[in-house]
Amino acid sequence: MSPSTLSSAFLAVAAISRIALVNAQPDPADPTPLVDKHYAYPSGIPYQVDYNTAALRGPQVGYNICNSTTENQNSMCQTSFVNHIDDFCLWAPPQPNSTIGDTEGQEVAWCTKPGHGTRIIPSEALQGVQLIKTPNYIQIAGFIDQTLVNLNADDYGGELDPHGADLRGNPLGGLMYSNAFPSNGGNNDTYQQVIDWTNFMGGSAFCLKICDPAGQNQQALCQNIYDRLGCAYNAPNNAQKGVFEVCDGDDMTPPGVYTSNGATMTYFQPPESLGPITTVPYTATPAPSSNCVTYASSALYTGQPAPSGAATTSA
């Protein structure tokens, strides 16, 4: 795709994203969108980002100040991190045998290593992980035994994101931080808040994409209006079972945008009321990647609890 066509693609999806946000209905009791709540880490983070008991969905179920006192398999921490292949978090339910559809507003952070005050993804859960670093985002995709992070084995899941129908996010109050963007200057001790991100969980797989807050086209690359199309269209990847790798990559074409007969086209996801999506007019493909480095999972994930410690209820 030529630079001019790609520019048109970004503009097209940005316009769609703005329409989707206009159609969202903020909660009168809590009208400030989650994406407009900015907090320096760690000193500026409140105990709860979303604490309003009068809001239609109520307050968030967990908390955002997380440290060694909250770090255990019952943690209700809702502050998440994406730093490297050995240091990232996924959103997953606090209760065993749950589905994303029933708990999307309640998910808590499950991280690959101790140190963030969260639950820890158990050993043997991650079965293959690919991390792609592009000019404007970081994408992690892979395979997971989702029962070890409290998801029902048969749940095909859904999307977690900082918007939602009421703009309060799913999960409610969920914050995301990273120290891995080029704009961070390689300072691993300083975290930037990630405003635009998406995380799909379910079907024994996951994908997570976070856009650089100082980068370009954040809303187009990390927008959340194709929640019914899953990882294949929102975060196309080459993750493989048994392979743990980090690669450099190009930015993907924004979800929903494709080329047909030389023309840039935009696919609109139909409303759920029309039934299952049976056809999509294009096939998404992963963007080119290079400089891939593989790792042994045993070298990456060393601080994880045994699987039997994962499926616990909240305190």
C-alpha positions in Angstrom: 0.0 0.0 0.0 1.4 3.4 -1.0 2.1 6.1 1.6 -0.7 8.2 0.2 -3.2 5.3 0.3 -2.0 4.4 3.8 -2.6 8.0 4.9 -6.2 7.8 3.5 -6.7 4.6 5.4 -5.7 6.2 8.7 -8.0 9.1 8.1 -10.9 6.8 7.2 -10.6 4.7 10.4 -10.0 7.9 12.5 -13.3 9.2 11.2 -15.1 5.9 12.0 -13.6 5.9 15.5 -14.9 9.5 16.1 -18.4 8.5 15.0 -18.3 5.4 17.3 -17.3 7.6 20.2 -20.0 10.2 19.4 -22.5 7.3 19.5 -21.3 6.1 22.9 -23.4 7.3 25.9 -21.4 8.6 28.8 -22.9 7.7 32.2 -24.3 11.0 33.7 -23.0 10.1 37.1 -19.5 9.5 35.7 -19.2 11.4 32.4 -15.4 11.7 32.2 -14.2 9.0 29.7 -11.5 6.7 31.0 -9.2 7.8 28.2 -9.3 11.3 29.6 -8.2 10.2 33.1 -4.4 10.6 33.2 -2.2 9.7 36.1 1.6 9.8 36.6 2.9 6.4 37.7 3.2 5.7 40.6 2.7 8.9 42.6 -0.4 10.2 40.8 -2.5 7.0 40.8 -5.6 7.2 43.0 -6.8 4.2 45.0 -9.7 3.8 42.5 -10.0 5.5 39.2 -13.7 4.8 39.0 -15.3 5.0 42.4 -18.7 6.5 41.8 -21.3 4.3 43.5 -24.1 6.2 41.7 -22.9 5.2 38.2 -25.1 2.8 36.3 -22.5 0.0 36.4 -21.4 0.9 39.8 -17.8 1.5 40.8 -14.9 -0.6 39.7 -14.5 -3.9 41.6 -10.8 -3.5 42.3 -8.2 -0.9 43.0 -5.3 0.9 41.2 -2.7 1.4 43.9 -0.9 -2.0 43.7 2.3 -3.1 45.4 3.8 -5.9 47.4 0.9 -5.9 49.8 -1.6 -6.6 47.1 0.5 -9.1 45.1 -1.1 -12.6 45.4 -3.5 -14.8 43.5 -6.5 -13.0 45.0 -5.3 -9.6 44.0 -7.9 -7.2 42.7 -5.3 -4.9 41.0 -6.7 -3.2 37.9 -3.4 -1.5 36.9 -1.7 -3.3 34.0 1.7 -3.2 32.3 3.3 -4.1 29.0 7.0 -3.9 28.9 8.7 -6.9 27.3 8.0 -10.6 26.4 8.8 -11.6 30.0 7.0 -8.7 31.6 3.4 -8.0 30.5 -0.1 -8.4 31.9 -3.4 -9.7 30.5 -6.9 -8.8 31.6 -8.8 -11.8 33.0 -11.6 -12.6 35.5 -11.2 -12.6 39.2 -13.4 -15.6 39.6 -12.9 -19.1 38.2 -14.8 -20.6 35.3 -15.9 -17.1 34.1 -16.6 -15.7 30.6 -15.4 -12.4 29.2 -19.0 -11.5 28.2 -20.2 -11.8 31.8 -17.2 -10.2 33.5 -15.7 -7.6 31.0 -16.2 -4.8 33.5 -14.6 -6.7 36.3 -11.3 -8.1 34.9 -8.1 -7.8 36.9 -4.5 -7.8 35.9 -2.6 -11.1 35.6 1.1 -10.5 35.0 4.0 -12.7 33.8 6.2 -11.8 36.7 6.1 -10.5 40.3 6.6 -6.8 41.1 3.4 -5.1 39.9 1.1 -6.0 42.8 -1.1 -8.2 40.7 -2.0 -11.8 40.2 0.7 -13.8 38.5 0.0 -15.9 35.4 0.7 -19.5 36.5 3.4 -21.6 35.0 2.4 -23.7 32.0 -0.4 -21.2 31.1 1.5 -19.4 28.3 2.0 -21.8 25.4 3.6 -19.6 22.8 4.1 -15.8 22.6 5.1 -13.4 19.9 6.0 -9.7 20.7 6.2 -7.3 17.8 7.7 -3.8 18.2 6.6 -1.4 15.5 7.2 2.4 15.0 3.9 3.2 16.8 2.8 0.2 18.9 3.7 -2.9 20.7 1.7 -6.1 20.0 1.8 -9.3 22.0 -0.1 -12.4 20.8 -0.1 -16.0 21.8 -1.7 -19.1 23.1 -2.8 -19.7 26.6 -4.4 -22.3 28.9 -7.2 -19.9 29.8 -8.6 -22.0 32.6 -5.4 -21.0 34.6 -6.5 -17.3 34.4 -10.1 -18.1 35.5 -11.7 -18.3 32.0 -14.1 -21.1 31.1 -12.4 -23.6 28.8 -15.0 -23.1 26.1 -15.2 -19.3 26.2 -14.4 -17.7 22.9 -14.1 -14.4 24.8 -14.1 -10.9 23.6 -12.4 -7.5 23.8 -11.2 -5.5 26.8 -10.5 -1.8 26.0 -10.5 1.7 27.5 -13.8 2.7 26.0 -17.0 0.6 26.2 -20.5 1.8 25.6 -20.4 4.2 28.5 -16.7 5.2 27.8 -15.8 4.0 31.3 -13.7 1.1 29.9 -13.7 -2.6 30.3 -12.6 -3.3 32.9 -14.0 -0.3 34.7 -11.1 1.8 36.0 -8.5 -0.3 34.2 -5.2 1.5 33.7 -2.3 0.6 31.4 1.4 1.6 31.6 4.6 0.8 29.7 8.3 1.6 29.8 9.0 0.1 26.4 8.2 2.8 23.9 10.9 4.6 21.9 9.5 7.9 23.3 10.5 6.6 26.8 14.1 6.9 25.8 15.0 3.5 27.1 14.4 4.5 30.7 13.0 1.3 32.3 12.3 3.1 35.6 9.8 5.5 34.1 6.4 4.4 33.0 4.1 6.1 30.5 0.4 5.8 30.7 -1.0 4.0 27.6 -4.2 5.7 26.5 -5.1 3.6 23.4 -5.0 -0.2 23.8 -6.9 -3.4 23.1 -6.8 -6.9 24.6 -8.7 -9.9 23.2 -9.0 -13.0 25.4 -10.6 -16.3 24.6 -10.5 -19.4 22.4 -7.3 -20.5 24.1 -5.5 -17.4 22.6 -4.9 -13.8 23.3 -3.7 -10.6 21.7 -2.7 -7.3 23.2 -1.8 -4.1 21.4 -0.7 -0.8 23.0 -0.1 2.4 21.1 2.7 4.8 21.9 1.1 7.9 23.5 3.7 9.9 21.6 3.3 8.1 18.4 1.1 8.6 15.3 -2.4 7.3 14.5 -3.1 5.9 17.9 -6.9 5.8 17.4 -6.6 4.1 14.0 -4.1 1.5 15.1 -5.6 0.8 18.5 -9.2 1.6 18.0 -11.9 -0.6 19.5 -14.8 -0.7 17.0 -14.2 -4.1 15.6 -14.8 -6.1 18.7 -16.5 -9.0 16.9 -13.6 -9.7 14.6 -11.1 -10.8 17.2 -7.3 -11.0 17.0 -7.3 -12.1 13.3 -8.4 -8.6 12.2 -7.4 -6.4 15.1 -3.9 -7.8 15.7 -3.0 -10.1 12.9 0.1 -12.1 14.0 2.3 -15.1 13.4 2.3 -16.5 17.0 3.0 -20.2 17.2 2.5 -22.7 19.9 5.9 -23.6 21.5 7.6 -20.5 20.1 8.5 -17.4 22.2 9.9 -14.6 20.1 10.5 -10.9 19.9 10.5 -9.2 16.4 10.7 -5.8 14.9 7.8 -5.0 12.6 6.0 -2.5 10.4 2.7 -0.9 11.5 -0.3 -2.8 10.3 -3.0 -1.4 8.1 -5.7 -0.2 10.4 -8.4 -2.7 11.2 -11.3 -2.5 8.8 -9.3 -0.9 6.0 -8.4 -2.8 2.9 -7.6 -2.3 -0.8 -9.8 -3.6 -3.6 -9.0 -3.0 -7.3 -6.6 -0.3 -6.3 -9.1 1.6 -4.2 -9.0 2.0 -0.4 -12.1 0.6 1.2 -13.5 0.5 4.7 -15.4 -2.4 6.2 -18.0 -1.6 8.8 -18.8 -4.2 11.4 -22.5 -4.9 11.4 -24.6 -4.5 14.6 -24.9 -7.7 16.7 -28.7 -7.6 16.3 -28.2 -8.7 12.6 -26.7 -12.0 13.8 -23.3 -13.7 13.3 -20.8 -12.2 11.0 -20.5 -14.8 8.2 -18.3 -13.0 5.7 -15.7 -10.2 5.7 -14.7 -8.7 2.4 -11.0 -9.1 3.0 -8.5 -11.2 4.8 -6.2 -9.5 7.3 -2.5 -10.4 7.1 0.3 -9.7 9.6 2.5 -6.8 8.7 6.1 -7.6 7.7 8.5 -8.4 10.6 12.2 -8.9 10.9 15.1 -9.4 13.4 13.2 -12.0 15.4 14.9 -13.4 18.5 13.6 -16.6 20.1 13.7 -17.5 23.8 13.1 -20.5 25.9 10.0 -20.1 28.0 11.9 -21.5 31.0 14.3 -18.5 30.8 11.5 -15.9 30.4 9.0 -16.9 33.1 10.7 -17.8 36.3 8.6 -16.3 39.1 5.3 -17.9 38.3 3.2 -20.0 40.8 2.2 -23.6 40.1 -1.0 -24.0 38.1 -3.0 -25.2 41.1 -2.6 -21.7 42.6 -4.4 -19.9 39.8 -8.1 -20.6 40.0 -8.9 -18.8 43.2 -11.8 -16.6 44.2 -11.3 -13.0 45.2 -10.9 -12.1 48.8 
